[in-house]
Amino acid sequence: MKKIPVGIQLYSVRDALKEDFCGTLRAVKALGYDYVEFAGYYGGKSGEEIRDILAEIGLKAPTVHQNPELFLTEGESAFDFFLAFGVKKIVIPWYPAARLPGTADWEKNKRDFISLSEAARKKGLALLYHNHDFEFKQVEGRAVYDLLFEELDGYLDPEPDVCWIRYGGADPVEVIKRYRERISVVHLKDYLCTGPQDGPVYGLIGKKEEPDKKKTDGFRLVPLGQGCVDFPAVLSACEEIGAELLIVEQDNFTGISPLDGMAQSRRYLAETFGL
């Protein structure tokens, strides 16, 4: 398999980062992660300070997860913060289902997406969107996910999360291939679910539940290769489309520490796929 660079979504080790920012970054580098995707910065550091820390450790941060409200409140200075430590792509990590295509607020929110994308582009940055499962609900026979990227073609590209795509009832491989021209970064995440695969699991990852709750039993996130996601097929698709970066994420852990869990995922990719 072609060697695709591997990074870590730092939300996976958020508690450790709060306690020891630099030490935790050194630890993830030692696990074999050469790239990091921030979702918080833990201590009010400047972009230049983060740049210097990453350079000293030997890490790169080409993508970040950032809610769009920051840019609405801070404007150009928010983009400059990310540019200072080498960011190329801003990823919207979560957006309320009640504000997506098929809702009363969508047309206004669509304009906000376009405005944000254009502002990012002027700074040399691309705008991406990280899905959960609710984007795969149907609106008049079509998935919200497809409506979102169709209506924002040229302004917003996917950062597909394979766990949530599968949990949402779609095929991660099919989604990756369908959006091959627009995907550069893929989120790798694995899970087990012994009950119906369509219920409220967001409380497990610190998110507010969606309003149309259904019962789900036995859902838990696990290190890569220990759940139900078909990673040989997923990684083959990533290679086929020329993905530039793979980001490993696990929102919470059962019976192991976050660093141990992320070490298991990194070993799986290295030993099974040579990544």
SEKEVO-230084 format. One record per residue (C-alpha): residue number from 1; residue in one letter; x, y, z. Coordinates in steps of 0.25 Angstrom, whole numbers. Example, Ala and Ser with C-alpha at 12.3 -4.5 7.8 and 13.67 -1.06 7.14 Angstrom:
2
<r><i>1</i><aa>a</aa><east>49</east><north>-18</north><up>31</up></r>
<r><i>2</i><aa>s</aa><east>55</east><north>-4</north><up>29</up></r>
END
This chain:
275
<r><i>1</i><aa>m</aa><east>0</east><north>0</north><up>0</up></r>
<r><i>2</i><aa>k</aa><east>5</east><north>14</north><up>-3</up></r>
<r><i>3</i><aa>k</aa><east>9</east><north>21</north><up>10</up></r>
<r><i>4</i><aa>i</aa><east>-1</east><north>31</north><up>13</up></r>
<r><i>5</i><aa>p</aa><east>4</east><north>41</north><up>25</up></r>
<r><i>6</i><aa>v</aa><east>-3</east><north>38</north><up>38</up></r>
<r><i>7</i><aa>g</aa><east>-8</east><north>48</north><up>48</up></r>
<r><i>8</i><aa>i</aa><east>-16</east><north>49</north><up>61</up></r>
<r><i>9</i><aa>q</aa><east>-28</east><north>57</north><up>65</up></r>
<r><i>10</i><aa>l</aa><east>-23</east><north>63</north><up>78</up></r>
<r><i>11</i><aa>y</aa><east>-37</east><north>63</north><up>84</up></r>
<r><i>12</i><aa>s</aa><east>-34</east><north>48</north><up>86</up></r>
<r><i>13</i><aa>v</aa><east>-24</east><north>52</north><up>97</up></r>
<r><i>14</i><aa>r</aa><east>-30</east><north>65</north><up>102</up></r>
<r><i>15</i><aa>d</aa><east>-29</east><north>63</north><up>117</up></r>
<r><i>16</i><aa>a</aa><east>-14</east><north>60</north><up>116</up></r>
<r><i>17</i><aa>l</aa><east>-12</east><north>72</north><up>107</up></r>
<r><i>18</i><aa>k</aa><east>-18</east><north>81</north><up>118</up></r>
<r><i>19</i><aa>e</aa><east>-9</east><north>75</north><up>128</up></r>
<r><i>20</i><aa>d</aa><east>4</east><north>75</north><up>120</up></r>
<r><i>21</i><aa>f</aa><east>3</east><north>81</north><up>106</up></r>
<r><i>22</i><aa>c</aa><east>17</east><north>79</north><up>101</up></r>
<r><i>23</i><aa>g</aa><east>19</east><north>66</north><up>108</up></r>
<r><i>24</i><aa>t</aa><east>7</east><north>60</north><up>102</up></r>
<r><i>25</i><aa>l</aa><east>11</east><north>65</north><up>88</up></r>
<r><i>26</i><aa>r</aa><east>24</east><north>58</north><up>90</up></r>
<r><i>27</i><aa>a</aa><east>17</east><north>46</north><up>94</up></r>
<r><i>28</i><aa>v</aa><east>8</east><north>45</north><up>82</up></r>
<r><i>29</i><aa>k</aa><east>21</east><north>48</north><up>73</up></r>
<r><i>30</i><aa>a</aa><east>27</east><north>36</north><up>80</up></r>
<r><i>31</i><aa>l</aa><east>15</east><north>27</north><up>76</up></r>
<r><i>32</i><aa>g</aa><east>18</east><north>30</north><up>62</up></r>
<r><i>33</i><aa>y</aa><east>8</east><north>41</north><up>59</up></r>
<r><i>34</i><aa>d</aa><east>15</east><north>51</north><up>50</up></r>
<r><i>35</i><aa>y</aa><east>3</east><north>61</north><up>48</up></r>
<r><i>36</i><aa>v</aa><east>-7</east><north>66</north><up>58</up></r>
<r><i>37</i><aa>e</aa><east>-20</east><north>72</north><up>57</up></r>
<r><i>38</i><aa>f</aa><east>-24</east><north>82</north><up>68</up></r>
<r><i>39</i><aa>a</aa><east>-37</east><north>84</north><up>74</up></r>
<r><i>40</i><aa>g</aa><east>-33</east><north>94</north><up>85</up></r>
<r><i>41</i><aa>y</aa><east>-20</east><north>99</north><up>90</up></r>
<r><i>42</i><aa>y</aa><east>-20</east><north>98</north><up>105</up></r>
<r><i>43</i><aa>g</aa><east>-13</east><north>111</north><up>111</up></r>
<r><i>44</i><aa>g</aa><east>-15</east><north>123</north><up>102</up></r>
<r><i>45</i><aa>k</aa><east>-3</east><north>121</north><up>94</up></r>
<r><i>46</i><aa>s</aa><east>0</east><north>129</north><up>82</up></r>
<r><i>47</i><aa>g</aa><east>1</east><north>123</north><up>68</up></r>
<r><i>48</i><aa>e</aa><east>16</east><north>126</north><up>68</up></r>
<r><i>49</i><aa>e</aa><east>18</east><north>119</north><up>81</up></r>
<r><i>50</i><aa>i</aa><east>10</east><north>107</north><up>75</up></r>
<r><i>51</i><aa>r</aa><east>19</east><north>107</north><up>63</up></r>
<r><i>52</i><aa>d</aa><east>31</east><north>107</north><up>71</up></r>
<r><i>53</i><aa>i</aa><east>27</east><north>95</north><up>79</up></r>
<r><i>54</i><aa>l</aa><east>23</east><north>87</north><up>67</up></r>
<r><i>55</i><aa>a</aa><east>36</east><north>90</north><up>60</up></r>
<r><i>56</i><aa>e</aa><east>44</east><north>86</north><up>73</up></r>
<r><i>57</i><aa>i</aa><east>36</east><north>73</north><up>74</up></r>
<r><i>58</i><aa>g</aa><east>36</east><north>70</north><up>59</up></r>
<r><i>59</i><aa>l</aa><east>21</east><north>71</north><up>57</up></r>
<r><i>60</i><aa>k</aa><east>12</east><north>77</north><up>46</up></r>
<r><i>61</i><aa>a</aa><east>-2</east><north>83</north><up>47</up></r>
<r><i>62</i><aa>p</aa><east>-8</east><north>85</north><up>33</up></r>
<r><i>63</i><aa>t</aa><east>-22</east><north>83</north><up>38</up></r>
<r><i>64</i><aa>v</aa><east>-30</east><north>88</north><up>50</up></r>
<r><i>65</i><aa>h</aa><east>-44</east><north>86</north><up>55</up></r>
<r><i>66</i><aa>q</aa><east>-50</east><north>100</north><up>58</up></r>
<r><i>67</i><aa>n</aa><east>-65</east><north>104</north><up>60</up></r>
<r><i>68</i><aa>p</aa><east>-68</east><north>115</north><up>50</up></r>
<r><i>69</i><aa>e</aa><east>-73</east><north>125</north><up>62</up></r>
<r><i>70</i><aa>l</aa><east>-58</east><north>128</north><up>64</up></r>
<r><i>71</i><aa>f</aa><east>-57</east><north>134</north><up>51</up></r>
<r><i>72</i><aa>l</aa><east>-70</east><north>142</north><up>52</up></r>
<r><i>73</i><aa>t</aa><east>-65</east><north>148</north><up>65</up></r>
<r><i>74</i><aa>e</aa><east>-50</east><north>150</north><up>63</up></r>
<r><i>75</i><aa>g</aa><east>-50</east><north>152</north><up>47</up></r>
<r><i>76</i><aa>e</aa><east>-36</east><north>152</north><up>41</up></r>
<r><i>77</i><aa>s</aa><east>-28</east><north>151</north><up>53</up></r>
<r><i>78</i><aa>a</aa><east>-34</east><north>137</north><up>55</up></r>
<r><i>79</i><aa>f</aa><east>-29</east><north>132</north><up>41</up></r>
<r><i>80</i><aa>d</aa><east>-15</east><north>138</north><up>45</up></r>
<r><i>81</i><aa>f</aa><east>-14</east><north>130</north><up>57</up></r>
<r><i>82</i><aa>f</aa><east>-15</east><north>117</north><up>49</up></r>
<r><i>83</i><aa>l</aa><east>-6</east><north>122</north><up>38</up></r>
<r><i>84</i><aa>a</aa><east>5</east><north>125</north><up>48</up></r>
<r><i>85</i><aa>f</aa><east>7</east><north>110</north><up>51</up></r>
<r><i>86</i><aa>g</aa><east>5</east><north>104</north><up>37</up></r>
<r><i>87</i><aa>v</aa><east>-10</east><north>101</north><up>36</up></r>
<r><i>88</i><aa>k</aa><east>-15</east><north>99</north><up>22</up></r>
<r><i>89</i><aa>k</aa><east>-29</east><north>94</north><up>24</up></r>
<r><i>90</i><aa>i</aa><east>-40</east><north>99</north><up>34</up></r>
<r><i>91</i><aa>v</aa><east>-49</east><north>88</north><up>37</up></r>
<r><i>92</i><aa>i</aa><east>-63</east><north>90</north><up>43</up></r>
<r><i>93</i><aa>p</aa><east>-64</east><north>79</north><up>54</up></r>
<r><i>94</i><aa>w</aa><east>-79</east><north>79</north><up>57</up></r>
<r><i>95</i><aa>y</aa><east>-91</east><north>87</north><up>52</up></r>
<r><i>96</i><aa>p</aa><east>-105</east><north>85</north><up>58</up></r>
<r><i>97</i><aa>a</aa><east>-114</east><north>77</north><up>50</up></r>
<r><i>98</i><aa>a</aa><east>-125</east><north>87</north><up>51</up></r>
<r><i>99</i><aa>r</aa><east>-117</east><north>97</north><up>43</up></r>
<r><i>100</i><aa>l</aa><east>-113</east><north>88</north><up>31</up></r>
<r><i>101</i><aa>p</aa><east>-120</east><north>86</north><up>18</up></r>
<r><i>102</i><aa>g</aa><east>-135</east><north>83</north><up>19</up></r>
<r><i>103</i><aa>t</aa><east>-137</east><north>92</north><up>30</up></r>
<r><i>104</i><aa>a</aa><east>-143</east><north>106</north><up>31</up></r>
<r><i>105</i><aa>d</aa><east>-130</east><north>113</north><up>35</up></r>
<r><i>106</i><aa>w</aa><east>-122</east><north>106</north><up>23</up></r>
<r><i>107</i><aa>e</aa><east>-122</east><north>117</north><up>13</up></r>
<r><i>108</i><aa>k</aa><east>-116</east><north>127</north><up>23</up></r>
<r><i>109</i><aa>n</aa><east>-106</east><north>117</north><up>28</up></r>
<r><i>110</i><aa>k</aa><east>-102</east><north>114</north><up>14</up></r>
<r><i>111</i><aa>r</aa><east>-99</east><north>128</north><up>12</up></r>
<r><i>112</i><aa>d</aa><east>-90</east><north>128</north><up>25</up></r>
<r><i>113</i><aa>f</aa><east>-83</east><north>116</north><up>19</up></r>
<r><i>114</i><aa>i</aa><east>-80</east><north>123</north><up>6</up></r>
<r><i>115</i><aa>s</aa><east>-75</east><north>135</north><up>13</up></r>
<r><i>116</i><aa>l</aa><east>-66</east><north>128</north><up>22</up></r>
<r><i>117</i><aa>s</aa><east>-61</east><north>120</north><up>11</up></r>
<r><i>118</i><aa>e</aa><east>-58</east><north>132</north><up>3</up></r>
<r><i>119</i><aa>a</aa><east>-51</east><north>139</north><up>15</up></r>
<r><i>120</i><aa>a</aa><east>-42</east><north>126</north><up>17</up></r>
<r><i>121</i><aa>r</aa><east>-39</east><north>125</north><up>2</up></r>
<r><i>122</i><aa>k</aa><east>-34</east><north>140</north><up>2</up></r>
<r><i>123</i><aa>k</aa><east>-24</east><north>135</north><up>13</up></r>
<r><i>124</i><aa>g</aa><east>-20</east><north>123</north><up>5</up></r>
<r><i>125</i><aa>l</aa><east>-28</east><north>113</north><up>14</up></r>
<r><i>126</i><aa>a</aa><east>-38</east><north>103</north><up>10</up></r>
<r><i>127</i><aa>l</aa><east>-51</east><north>100</north><up>17</up></r>
<r><i>128</i><aa>l</aa><east>-55</east><north>86</north><up>21</up></r>
<r><i>129</i><aa>y</aa><east>-66</east><north>79</north><up>28</up></r>
<r><i>130</i><aa>h</aa><east>-65</east><north>67</north><up>38</up></r>
<r><i>131</i><aa>n</aa><east>-78</east><north>59</north><up>38</up></r>
<r><i>132</i><aa>h</aa><east>-85</east><north>51</north><up>49</up></r>
<r><i>133</i><aa>d</aa><east>-96</east><north>41</north><up>46</up></r>
<r><i>134</i><aa>f</aa><east>-108</east><north>51</north><up>45</up></r>
<r><i>135</i><aa>e</aa><east>-104</east><north>56</north><up>32</up></r>
<r><i>136</i><aa>f</aa><east>-108</east><north>43</north><up>26</up></r>
<r><i>137</i><aa>k</aa><east>-123</east><north>45</north><up>29</up></r>
<r><i>138</i><aa>q</aa><east>-132</east><north>47</north><up>17</up></r>
<r><i>139</i><aa>v</aa><east>-138</east><north>59</north><up>12</up></r>
<r><i>140</i><aa>e</aa><east>-148</east><north>56</north><up>1</up></r>
<r><i>141</i><aa>g</aa><east>-140</east><north>44</north><up>-3</up></r>
<r><i>142</i><aa>r</aa><east>-126</east><north>50</north><up>-2</up></r>
<r><i>143</i><aa>a</aa><east>-116</east><north>50</north><up>9</up></r>
<r><i>144</i><aa>v</aa><east>-113</east><north>63</north><up>16</up></r>
<r><i>145</i><aa>y</aa><east>-99</east><north>60</north><up>14</up></r>
<r><i>146</i><aa>d</aa><east>-100</east><north>60</north><up>-1</up></r>
<r><i>147</i><aa>l</aa><east>-109</east><north>72</north><up>-1</up></r>
<r><i>148</i><aa>l</aa><east>-99</east><north>80</north><up>7</up></r>
<r><i>149</i><aa>f</aa><east>-87</east><north>77</north><up>-2</up></r>
<r><i>150</i><aa>e</aa><east>-95</east><north>79</north><up>-15</up></r>
<r><i>151</i><aa>e</aa><east>-100</east><north>93</north><up>-10</up></r>
<r><i>152</i><aa>l</aa><east>-87</east><north>97</north><up>-6</up></r>
<r><i>153</i><aa>d</aa><east>-79</east><north>91</north><up>-17</up></r>
<r><i>154</i><aa>g</aa><east>-66</east><north>100</north><up>-19</up></r>
<r><i>155</i><aa>y</aa><east>-68</east><north>105</north><up>-4</up></r>
<r><i>156</i><aa>l</aa><east>-67</east><north>93</north><up>5</up></r>
<r><i>157</i><aa>d</aa><east>-61</east><north>79</north><up>4</up></r>
<r><i>158</i><aa>p</aa><east>-62</east><north>67</north><up>12</up></r>
<r><i>159</i><aa>e</aa><east>-53</east><north>62</north><up>23</up></r>
<r><i>160</i><aa>p</aa><east>-61</east><north>48</north><up>24</up></r>
<r><i>161</i><aa>d</aa><east>-61</east><north>41</north><up>37</up></r>
<r><i>162</i><aa>v</aa><east>-63</east><north>26</north><up>34</up></r>
<r><i>163</i><aa>c</aa><east>-68</east><north>22</north><up>47</up></r>
<r><i>164</i><aa>w</aa><east>-80</east><north>32</north><up>47</up></r>
<r><i>165</i><aa>i</aa><east>-83</east><north>29</north><up>32</up></r>
<r><i>166</i><aa>r</aa><east>-84</east><north>15</north><up>35</up></r>
<r><i>167</i><aa>y</aa><east>-92</east><north>17</north><up>48</up></r>
<r><i>168</i><aa>g</aa><east>-101</east><north>26</north><up>40</up></r>
<r><i>169</i><aa>g</aa><east>-105</east><north>15</north><up>30</up></r>
<r><i>170</i><aa>a</aa><east>-96</east><north>18</north><up>18</up></r>
<r><i>171</i><aa>d</aa><east>-84</east><north>11</north><up>13</up></r>
<r><i>172</i><aa>p</aa><east>-71</east><north>19</north><up>16</up></r>
<r><i>173</i><aa>v</aa><east>-64</east><north>13</north><up>3</up></r>
<r><i>174</i><aa>e</aa><east>-75</east><north>18</north><up>-6</up></r>
<r><i>175</i><aa>v</aa><east>-75</east><north>32</north><up>0</up></r>
<r><i>176</i><aa>i</aa><east>-60</east><north>33</north><up>-1</up></r>
<r><i>177</i><aa>k</aa><east>-60</east><north>29</north><up>-15</up></r>
<r><i>178</i><aa>r</aa><east>-72</east><north>37</north><up>-19</up></r>
<r><i>179</i><aa>y</aa><east>-65</east><north>50</north><up>-14</up></r>
<r><i>180</i><aa>r</aa><east>-51</east><north>46</north><up>-19</up></r>
<r><i>181</i><aa>e</aa><east>-49</east><north>59</north><up>-25</up></r>
<r><i>182</i><aa>r</aa><east>-52</east><north>67</north><up>-12</up></r>
<r><i>183</i><aa>i</aa><east>-45</east><north>58</north><up>-2</up></r>
<r><i>184</i><aa>s</aa><east>-31</east><north>60</north><up>3</up></r>
<r><i>185</i><aa>v</aa><east>-32</east><north>57</north><up>18</up></r>
<r><i>186</i><aa>v</aa><east>-40</east><north>45</north><up>24</up></r>
<r><i>187</i><aa>h</aa><east>-43</east><north>42</north><up>39</up></r>
<r><i>188</i><aa>l</aa><east>-41</east><north>28</north><up>43</up></r>
<r><i>189</i><aa>k</aa><east>-49</east><north>23</north><up>55</up></r>
<r><i>190</i><aa>d</aa><east>-55</east><north>10</north><up>59</up></r>
<r><i>191</i><aa>y</aa><east>-66</east><north>5</north><up>68</up></r>
<r><i>192</i><aa>l</aa><east>-75</east><north>-7</north><up>73</up></r>
<r><i>193</i><aa>c</aa><east>-90</east><north>-6</north><up>74</up></r>
<r><i>194</i><aa>t</aa><east>-98</east><north>-18</north><up>79</up></r>
<r><i>195</i><aa>g</aa><east>-112</east><north>-11</north><up>78</up></r>
<r><i>196</i><aa>p</aa><east>-119</east><north>-4</north><up>67</up></r>
<r><i>197</i><aa>q</aa><east>-109</east><north>5</north><up>59</up></r>
<r><i>198</i><aa>d</aa><east>-118</east><north>18</north><up>59</up></r>
<r><i>199</i><aa>g</aa><east>-118</east><north>24</north><up>73</up></r>
<r><i>200</i><aa>p</aa><east>-113</east><north>35</north><up>83</up></r>
<r><i>201</i><aa>v</aa><east>-99</east><north>32</north><up>85</up></r>
<r><i>202</i><aa>y</aa><east>-94</east><north>47</north><up>85</up></r>
<r><i>203</i><aa>g</aa><east>-94</east><north>47</north><up>101</up></r>
<r><i>204</i><aa>l</aa><east>-82</east><north>38</north><up>100</up></r>
<r><i>205</i><aa>i</aa><east>-74</east><north>48</north><up>93</up></r>
<r><i>206</i><aa>g</aa><east>-78</east><north>60</north><up>100</up></r>
<r><i>207</i><aa>k</aa><east>-88</east><north>65</north><up>90</up></r>
<r><i>208</i><aa>k</aa><east>-103</east><north>69</north><up>92</up></r>
<r><i>209</i><aa>e</aa><east>-112</east><north>58</north><up>87</up></r>
<r><i>210</i><aa>e</aa><east>-120</east><north>60</north><up>75</up></r>
<r><i>211</i><aa>p</aa><east>-135</east><north>62</north><up>78</up></r>
<r><i>212</i><aa>d</aa><east>-141</east><north>50</north><up>70</up></r>
<r><i>213</i><aa>k</aa><east>-135</east><north>40</north><up>80</up></r>
<r><i>214</i><aa>k</aa><east>-135</east><north>25</north><up>78</up></r>
<r><i>215</i><aa>k</aa><east>-131</east><north>14</north><up>87</up></r>
<r><i>216</i><aa>t</aa><east>-117</east><north>9</north><up>84</up></r>
<r><i>217</i><aa>d</aa><east>-110</east><north>-2</north><up>93</up></r>
<r><i>218</i><aa>g</aa><east>-95</east><north>-6</north><up>94</up></r>
<r><i>219</i><aa>f</aa><east>-89</east><north>6</north><up>86</up></r>
<r><i>220</i><aa>r</aa><east>-74</east><north>8</north><up>89</up></r>
<r><i>221</i><aa>l</aa><east>-62</east><north>14</north><up>82</up></r>
<r><i>222</i><aa>v</aa><east>-50</east><north>5</north><up>81</up></r>
<r><i>223</i><aa>p</aa><east>-36</east><north>5</north><up>75</up></r>
<r><i>224</i><aa>l</aa><east>-35</east><north>3</north><up>60</up></r>
<r><i>225</i><aa>g</aa><east>-37</east><north>-11</north><up>55</up></r>
<r><i>226</i><aa>q</aa><east>-44</east><north>-15</north><up>68</up></r>
<r><i>227</i><aa>g</aa><east>-58</east><north>-11</north><up>63</up></r>
<r><i>228</i><aa>c</aa><east>-67</east><north>-13</north><up>51</up></r>
<r><i>229</i><aa>v</aa><east>-61</east><north>-3</north><up>41</up></r>
<r><i>230</i><aa>d</aa><east>-55</east><north>-10</north><up>29</up></r>
<r><i>231</i><aa>f</aa><east>-41</east><north>-3</north><up>29</up></r>
<r><i>232</i><aa>p</aa><east>-35</east><north>-11</north><up>18</up></r>
<r><i>233</i><aa>a</aa><east>-46</east><north>-6</north><up>8</up></r>
<r><i>234</i><aa>v</aa><east>-46</east><north>8</north><up>14</up></r>
<r><i>235</i><aa>l</aa><east>-31</east><north>9</north><up>13</up></r>
<r><i>236</i><aa>s</aa><east>-31</east><north>3</north><up>-1</up></r>
<r><i>237</i><aa>a</aa><east>-41</east><north>14</north><up>-5</up></r>
<r><i>238</i><aa>c</aa><east>-32</east><north>25</north><up>2</up></r>
<r><i>239</i><aa>e</aa><east>-20</east><north>20</north><up>-7</up></r>
<r><i>240</i><aa>e</aa><east>-29</east><north>20</north><up>-19</up></r>
<r><i>241</i><aa>i</aa><east>-34</east><north>34</north><up>-18</up></r>
<r><i>242</i><aa>g</aa><east>-20</east><north>39</north><up>-14</up></r>
<r><i>243</i><aa>a</aa><east>-23</east><north>44</north><up>0</up></r>
<r><i>244</i><aa>e</aa><east>-12</east><north>53</north><up>6</up></r>
<r><i>245</i><aa>l</aa><east>-14</east><north>50</north><up>21</up></r>
<r><i>246</i><aa>l</aa><east>-21</east><north>40</north><up>30</up></r>
<r><i>247</i><aa>i</aa><east>-25</east><north>45</north><up>44</up></r>
<r><i>248</i><aa>v</aa><east>-28</east><north>35</north><up>55</up></r>
<r><i>249</i><aa>e</aa><east>-38</east><north>39</north><up>65</up></r>
<r><i>250</i><aa>q</aa><east>-44</east><north>32</north><up>77</up></r>
<r><i>251</i><aa>d</aa><east>-54</east><north>41</north><up>86</up></r>
<r><i>252</i><aa>n</aa><east>-54</east><north>33</north><up>98</up></r>
<r><i>253</i><aa>f</aa><east>-47</east><north>20</north><up>103</up></r>
<r><i>254</i><aa>t</aa><east>-52</east><north>8</north><up>111</up></r>
<r><i>255</i><aa>g</aa><east>-42</east><north>0</north><up>120</up></r>
<r><i>256</i><aa>i</aa><east>-30</east><north>7</north><up>114</up></r>
<r><i>257</i><aa>s</aa><east>-24</east><north>21</north><up>115</up></r>
<r><i>258</i><aa>p</aa><east>-25</east><north>30</north><up>103</up></r>
<r><i>259</i><aa>l</aa><east>-10</east><north>29</north><up>100</up></r>
<r><i>260</i><aa>d</aa><east>-10</east><north>14</north><up>101</up></r>
<r><i>261</i><aa>g</aa><east>-22</east><north>14</north><up>92</up></r>
<r><i>262</i><aa>m</aa><east>-16</east><north>23</north><up>81</up></r>
<r><i>263</i><aa>a</aa><east>-3</east><north>14</north><up>82</up></r>
<r><i>264</i><aa>q</aa><east>-12</east><north>2</north><up>79</up></r>
<r><i>265</i><aa>s</aa><east>-18</east><north>9</north><up>67</up></r>
<r><i>266</i><aa>r</aa><east>-4</east><north>14</north><up>62</up></r>
<r><i>267</i><aa>r</aa><east>2</east><north>0</north><up>63</up></r>
<r><i>268</i><aa>y</aa><east>-10</east><north>-6</north><up>55</up></r>
<r><i>269</i><aa>l</aa><east>-8</east><north>4</north><up>43</up></r>
<r><i>270</i><aa>a</aa><east>7</east><north>1</north><up>43</up></r>
<r><i>271</i><aa>e</aa><east>7</east><north>-14</north><up>45</up></r>
<r><i>272</i><aa>t</aa><east>-5</east><north>-17</north><up>36</up></r>
<r><i>273</i><aa>f</aa><east>-4</east><north>-7</north><up>25</up></r>
<r><i>274</i><aa>g</aa><east>11</east><north>-2</north><up>26</up></r>
<r><i>275</i><aa>l</aa><east>6</east><north>12</north><up>29</up></r>
END
